[in-house]
C-alpha cells in the first residue's frame, strides 16, 4: 500500500484567502517526508480550484464549491489506484467533498479522518457538507 496525496487549495467554503495556501504550507512543513517514513508516498500535486471572491453571495459560493468538488472527483478518479491510501490536503471545510464523491462513485466504502487547525462550533456546517455528498453525483 502507498499514499496518494492530492492538494485542494481552496477557500471557497471559508472567506479567508490564506486557506488556499494550506496544501503548499503543509508540504513546506514536511508532511510528505513525514508520511514517507511510514508509507510510500506519491504526491499528485494540486487540483486547480477557482479562487473565492469574498463578496460572493451564498448561492454563488455554493455553486463554486459543487463545481470544484466535481472537478476534484474527476481528477481523483483519474489517478486513483486500488492499493492506495488517498489523502487530500486542503484549506477549508469543503476540501474532502470531492474525494468522498470520487470514492462514492468508485463504489468504495470509506471513512473520513478530518484534521482541522482549530476548534470550531460549526459542526452543523460540516454535517451539511457530508449530507451534500449524497446528492453531489446527481447535481
CORMOMO-V587122 format. One record per residue. N is the residue number from 0. PHI is phi as a letter, one per 40 degrees, with the letter a starting at -180 (NA if undefined). Layout:
n=N phi=PHI
n=N phi=PHI
//
This chain:
n=0 phi=NA
n=1 phi=a
n=2 phi=c
n=3 phi=b
n=4 phi=b
n=5 phi=b
n=6 phi=c
n=7 phi=b
n=8 phi=c
n=9 phi=b
n=10 phi=b
n=11 phi=c
n=12 phi=c
n=13 phi=a
n=14 phi=c
n=15 phi=b
n=16 phi=c
n=17 phi=c
n=18 phi=d
n=19 phi=c
n=20 phi=c
n=21 phi=d
n=22 phi=d
n=23 phi=c
n=24 phi=c
n=25 phi=c
n=26 phi=c
n=27 phi=c
n=28 phi=c
n=29 phi=g
n=30 phi=d
n=31 phi=c
n=32 phi=c
n=33 phi=c
n=34 phi=c
n=35 phi=c
n=36 phi=c
n=37 phi=b
n=38 phi=a
n=39 phi=c
n=40 phi=b
n=41 phi=b
n=42 phi=c
n=43 phi=c
n=44 phi=g
n=45 phi=b
n=46 phi=c
n=47 phi=c
n=48 phi=b
n=49 phi=d
n=50 phi=c
n=51 phi=c
n=52 phi=b
n=53 phi=d
n=54 phi=c
n=55 phi=c
n=56 phi=c
n=57 phi=d
n=58 phi=c
n=59 phi=c
n=60 phi=c
n=61 phi=c
n=62 phi=c
n=63 phi=c
n=64 phi=c
n=65 phi=c
n=66 phi=c
n=67 phi=c
n=68 phi=c
n=69 phi=c
n=70 phi=c
n=71 phi=c
n=72 phi=c
n=73 phi=c
n=74 phi=c
n=75 phi=c
n=76 phi=c
n=77 phi=c
n=78 phi=b
n=79 phi=c
n=80 phi=b
n=81 phi=d
n=82 phi=c
n=83 phi=b
n=84 phi=b
n=85 phi=c
n=86 phi=b
n=87 phi=b
n=88 phi=b
n=89 phi=a
n=90 phi=b
n=91 phi=a
n=92 phi=c
n=93 phi=c
n=94 phi=d
n=95 phi=c
n=96 phi=d
n=97 phi=c
n=98 phi=c
n=99 phi=c
n=100 phi=c
n=101 phi=c
n=102 phi=c
n=103 phi=c
n=104 phi=c
n=105 phi=c
n=106 phi=g
n=107 phi=c
n=108 phi=c
n=109 phi=a
n=110 phi=b
n=111 phi=b
n=112 phi=b
n=113 phi=b
n=114 phi=b
n=115 phi=b
n=116 phi=c
n=117 phi=a
n=118 phi=c
n=119 phi=a
n=120 phi=c
n=121 phi=c
n=122 phi=d
n=123 phi=d
n=124 phi=d
n=125 phi=c
n=126 phi=c
n=127 phi=c
n=128 phi=d
n=129 phi=c
n=130 phi=c
n=131 phi=c
n=132 phi=d
n=133 phi=c
n=134 phi=b
n=135 phi=d
n=136 phi=c
n=137 phi=b
n=138 phi=c
//
